[in-house]
Amino acid sequence: MATVTASGIGSGLDINSIVSQLVSAERAPQATRLDSKEALIQARLSAFGSLKSSLTTFQNSLSSLKSADTFSKRSATSSDTAAFTATTTSAAAAGTYTVKVEQLAAKETIASKAYADNDAVVGSGVLNFSQNGETFSVAIADGEDSLTAIRDAVNSAEDNTGVTASIVTDQDGAHLVFSSTETGLDNAIEVDVTPSGTDTGNLNDLAYTTGNFAMTEKAEAKDSIVVVDGFTLNSASLKFEGMIEGITIDVKTAKPGESLSLTVKHDTASVKKSIEGFVASYNSLMATLNDLTAYDPEADTAGLLQGDSTTRSVANRIRQEMGTLVSGLDVELDSLAELGITTGDKGILEIDATKLSSVLDTDFANVAGVFAGENGYATRLDSVIGDITAGGGILENRTDGLKAQVERIDDQREALDLRIAAIEARYQAQFSALDTLLGQLNNTGDFLTEQLANLPGSVYKSS
């Protein structure tokens, strides 16, 4: 008779290994399904993130085009930038102006006679400076009346109106020099002297006023002078503002008698650049939408958002605005197509650069209405994208729904863990019972074998 044999606690079964394999087989398909489902949801969340980023980039490209100020800019071109340059505001009238730069503004410089050195005594008293209707005085005391002391006293005067003192030494000796800090005739320097009664020197040597020009003019105070279309204007600085409305002229080099030109026109270059940026950003958005919703029948693969109703709604709303004419404009210029912007394959925009340039050159005033204003493309698209990407908008609602699905998957994983734990406990109990049973059967078999062998007249051979 054969003996029932097993290992273990009487059976020899590896219960832990058997239970582990059975539990893994039970968990694997469900865990894999949950992992795959979450991976797909996370990929779609990432796809919606890419879509929102493209929408925001496109919306940013609209900021300049939706502003009427963009279309009111003027460009100013000088025929000789070494002589003058110009800047403009929207108030500048387009046209060409004749400009002559006759003279540049200059600072006045006056110098004293030569003295032996910086420590030479000049004299005490009071120096009264006048500039542009303003005055300040510097008291020079006995013993503090050298060139150096007077220079320092003038420079440190708290109410100094714009005079710089210095000492220049040449072959004749040391000279005290007064210079205006600002250019222009109005900033010319006058120095009236009141000598002290105990003066040991002659402070009058620093006088420079009507009837007493003891100092020598080294550089004349001058105004800038320009002539524009026959009209002359002086400026104390190198800048002319308001001579022509909306135009500021900055003079660089005097060219007396030489006629130069200043051309003011609409800044079509910056507008064209903004329009090109608009088209490039729109095409980038369309490329993103096409990639996310594409289907390849040969490879039988689909984009992450292929068939998604939210994505389809976003695309339809944007394409609808792009295809809608701008109301309230001249019928000859109320669409992108009339600017040379047309829709090609897969919704990608194409620009006819020649046509766009022609419209900007010949009908610039009406281009603003196509993009800016209440009904312009940039204004409408900015509003649509703002609604789509806003908190509580369709994109946020859709992504919130996907995030909720991820949370439900986490709940399902917890439920799966609990169920698998229960199954593992059940398997452990069942196989433990089986192990016990097999142990009992083995014991019973051994007992029967022993009893049979002890029967009288019986011969038992173990197999």
Summary of the structure (lengths in Angstrom):
residues: 463
radius of gyration: 47.6
end to end distance: 6.7
largest distance: 167.5
contacts: 1415
relative contact order: 0.17
helix: 44%
strand: 24%
